[in-house]
Amino acid sequence: MKKLTIILAAACIMCGCQQKEQSFQYNVDKFYDLEILRYDVPEFDQLTLQQKSLVYCLSEAALWGRDILFDQNGRYNLRIRRACEALYESSSMQALKSSNPEEFAAFERYLKRVWFSNGIHHHYSEDKFLPEFSQEWFVNACTKAGVTYDESILPVMFDPAVMPKRMTAQDGVDLILGSAGNYYGEGVTQAEAEAWYAEHKDNSPEPMWIGLNSQLVKDENGQIAERVYKVGGLYGEALEHVVYWLKQALNYAENDAQRLAISKMIEFNETGDLHTFNEYCIAWVRDLDSRVDYVNGFTETYSDPLGITGTWESMVNFKDLAATKRTQLISENAQWFEDHSTTDPKYKKEEVKGVTAKVITAAILAGDCYPATPIGINLPNANWIRKEYGSKSVTIDNLMHAYNEAAKGNGFNEEFMIDDNIRAIYEQYGATCGDLHTDLHECVGHGSGKLMPGVTKDALKEHSSTIEEARADLFGLYYLADPKLVELGLLPNNEAYKAGYYQQMMNGLMTQLVRIEPGKDIEEAHMRNRQLIAAWVYDHAANKEVEIVERDGKHYLQINDYEGLRRLYGELLAEIQRITSEGDYPAAKAIVEKYAVKVDPVLHEEIRARYAKLNLAPYKGFVNPVYKVERNAAGEFTDVKLDFTEGYIEQHLRYSHDYSPLPSVN
């Protein structure tokens, strides 16, 4: 009866969605390699007024961090964004548009791209994108419109040799000097930063994450100094507003555990104290009963070339009560997954603590979660907190639903999947496997394994993010084919997993190449992870478990032995866990450089050409709904309602007007 209840609940949800699909517009805009979507927020109307009010206040706290990410992504980004916005909104813009419509259209596309990437570098490839309008047109247009700007932005915008990479991962290059990201002050070298971090490292049993919320700069004496992100410090003007709205959120907290976590986040923003941040993480992990939840602050470290400083991000969400039954089953069996993995027993956790998992509905996206966003999150990142107190893992269901709805009938599967049989399996089970792999990745993958004594999270240096994502992906892939998932009712049969296996190998070896420019290496950590797994498996498929075959002049992935493929995933999982547990930097460097970086130029050209004919955008992001508060005569909230009519341009211009407190130079 328990399985039947879950199936019936899912069927009821799907019926409601099918009625909504007829009117809800998912597609908003499309330009360059980007598509803008809209996401629904189902069941928001069913929240209590207290919960709706909490979502609203947390959403306001989220949106006030927008300028921070722009500045972290590059010290010229705010100057460039504001100059472009001022020109776009100037009274003479219509005349400029009429006199030279091609230049104006190119300028508008550039501005939309800057908004999408939170700066002038591609959000995924890290390469600087150059304007398709001329510098001469831009200068003359600003002059005619009376727009003033810092002339130092011109070479940054137009010269391809100036700040070409937001973050470089190129071997042999100074990772800080070669990156445009603003995590370190001008002139700070990789060697100087690493020496400073080594000197200030916290080796206590409950270490603080030194450098998480600060920028390293050189003082007047040329010595390395720390500028801390806090109220009264770096980015203080924005954090004051974040704190204000977090304090408003306290009035609507659902329980004492949630109230404590929010209070600790407020204290951390006010003081910048990393011990307080640890207290916040522990309090946040322990808040298990609240339906409304959030991520807010300096979180993931992927964009720092040294993998230490966190970027600003926020996501406000609430629990999808029906779908969470799926992730609860996984988290309840976390110890079983840990015990039965292929990794060496000495690298396994003897006791898996506090793995809480849920499916959530995103209510607002901000910072590094906007417009492009993750589909799953596992936090906190500190290994000692995960070990002692556990972690929270989420799968973001309404965003995945939006992706799926927007992609229906786009021709991708017909072009790249090898035959009708594979397409039928994928169409039947692909979405289920995608959801389940994300659940396994976030719920048990990131939380699995342990570090050996003396090994720290940053031991793998610039390769830590790639290896960590590969570890979590492999954990999910290995168990996706396990009969345990059928036993738990998470998959309908022992054939369904093949959809997930085919998609991962096809994407890792072939189709993700559409995101790479000709002649470029792979640099983004998640893309490196996917190719590392697929290329390693392909290289080790001695019995041709996996092949790339040619048919009618096109290449396709062919899987000959799914059970053999699972064995290969298990072998690689064991090695990646060993590398992680032992902090084996040379091995991490070797496996990443051999399998994760280089691209076959001939296959690359073919895949891009085939994809181009489909006229699809390989990257997608979102516009947020607008939350509108209704108040009584006393100013008290009486309701919060959603508006889905705001467009992409309108939203970003509004955000720049309403949530932009930072100076242009910080």
Secondary structure as GFF3:
##gff-version 3
##sequence-region A 1 666
A	DSSP	alpha_helix	2	21	.	.	.	ID=ss1
A	DSSP	beta_strand	27	31	.	.	.	ID=ss2
A	DSSP	beta_strand	34	38	.	.	.	ID=ss3
A	DSSP	three_ten_helix	44	46	.	.	.	ID=ss4
A	DSSP	alpha_helix	49	63	.	.	.	ID=ss5
A	DSSP	alpha_helix	66	73	.	.	.	ID=ss6
A	DSSP	alpha_helix	77	88	.	.	.	ID=ss7
A	DSSP	alpha_helix	93	99	.	.	.	ID=ss8
A	DSSP	alpha_helix	101	117	.	.	.	ID=ss9
A	DSSP	alpha_helix	135	145	.	.	.	ID=ss10
A	DSSP	alpha_helix	153	158	.	.	.	ID=ss11
A	DSSP	alpha_helix	190	199	.	.	.	ID=ss12
A	DSSP	beta_strand	214	218	.	.	.	ID=ss13
A	DSSP	beta_strand	224	228	.	.	.	ID=ss14
A	DSSP	alpha_helix	236	250	.	.	.	ID=ss15
A	DSSP	alpha_helix	256	271	.	.	.	ID=ss16
A	DSSP	alpha_helix	274	286	.	.	.	ID=ss17
A	DSSP	beta_strand	292	298	.	.	.	ID=ss18
A	DSSP	beta_strand	312	319	.	.	.	ID=ss19
A	DSSP	alpha_helix	324	332	.	.	.	ID=ss20
A	DSSP	alpha_helix	334	339	.	.	.	ID=ss21
A	DSSP	three_ten_helix	345	347	.	.	.	ID=ss22
A	DSSP	beta_strand	355	367	.	.	.	ID=ss23
A	DSSP	beta_strand	376	379	.	.	.	ID=ss24
A	DSSP	alpha_helix	383	389	.	.	.	ID=ss25
A	DSSP	beta_strand	391	396	.	.	.	ID=ss26
A	DSSP	alpha_helix	397	406	.	.	.	ID=ss27
A	DSSP	alpha_helix	412	416	.	.	.	ID=ss28
A	DSSP	alpha_helix	420	440	.	.	.	ID=ss29
A	DSSP	pi_helix	441	445	.	.	.	ID=ss30
A	DSSP	three_ten_helix	457	463	.	.	.	ID=ss31
A	DSSP	alpha_helix	464	480	.	.	.	ID=ss32
A	DSSP	alpha_helix	483	487	.	.	.	ID=ss33
A	DSSP	alpha_helix	497	509	.	.	.	ID=ss34
A	DSSP	three_ten_helix	511	515	.	.	.	ID=ss35
A	DSSP	alpha_helix	525	539	.	.	.	ID=ss36
A	DSSP	beta_strand	546	551	.	.	.	ID=ss37
A	DSSP	beta_strand	554	559	.	.	.	ID=ss38
A	DSSP	alpha_helix	562	582	.	.	.	ID=ss39
A	DSSP	alpha_helix	585	595	.	.	.	ID=ss40
A	DSSP	alpha_helix	601	612	.	.	.	ID=ss41
A	DSSP	beta_strand	619	623	.	.	.	ID=ss42
A	DSSP	beta_strand	626	631	.	.	.	ID=ss43
A	DSSP	beta_strand	637	643	.	.	.	ID=ss44
A	DSSP	alpha_helix	648	658	.	.	.	ID=ss45
###
